[in-house]
Structures are given as C-alpha cells and as structure tokens.
Amino acid sequence: MKTKTKTFDCLKMKDEAQRRRAQLLEEMTPAERLDYYQKAHEALVRRRDAVCGARAQTVVERDSTEHVLARLAKLAGPSDLPPDYSQQHDHYVKGTPRK
C-alpha cells in the first residue's frame, strides 16, 4: 500500500494565523482594534455581497453610525432585574422554589 506524505497542515496554518493576529492586536490601542475589526467586518460584508449577488443588508458609512461601544453600553445599562436573577431565573420566571 502506498502512503502519502502530508504536504499541507491546515491546523498549523490556522494556529500561525491566529498567533500573528494576536501579536498584531496586542500592539494596538483599543481604538485601533475597533477600527481593525470594523474594516474586517466591512470586507466580509463586501465578499458576502459579491458571492450572493445581492445586498442582504445595507452597509452604512462608519462615520454616520453610532459607535459600537456606545450601542453596547446602552444594552448593558442599568437594569431593574434582581441581582440574583441569573442564578434564580426559574424562581422569578416560573415561580419555582429558590435553589
């Protein structure tokens, strides 16, 4: 039986790419990281639109959009939920006894 030698290691390639990206991001400020990810997202949307042949979603100019972190801050703002809601959600939602 003939054995084939492995000429390409996809896991090694993936690990090397992740290592390079981590090193690149480590040297960036938070604002630069945000810009990096925003540009990567826009490139991904452009590729998706090219493959799909139609725009699934309108890409809005970054300058006219609300800052991503500001949107997240609104979502993570103060809540009227009890402090133990995540541990006792069945009690609050279904009325079961506390754990």
Secondary structure, 3 states (H helix, E strand, C coil): CCCCCCCCCHHHHHHHHHHHHHHHHHCCCHHHHHHHHHHHHHHHHHHHHHHHCCCCCCCCCHHHCCCHHHHHHHHCCCCCCCCCCCCCHHHHHHCCCCC
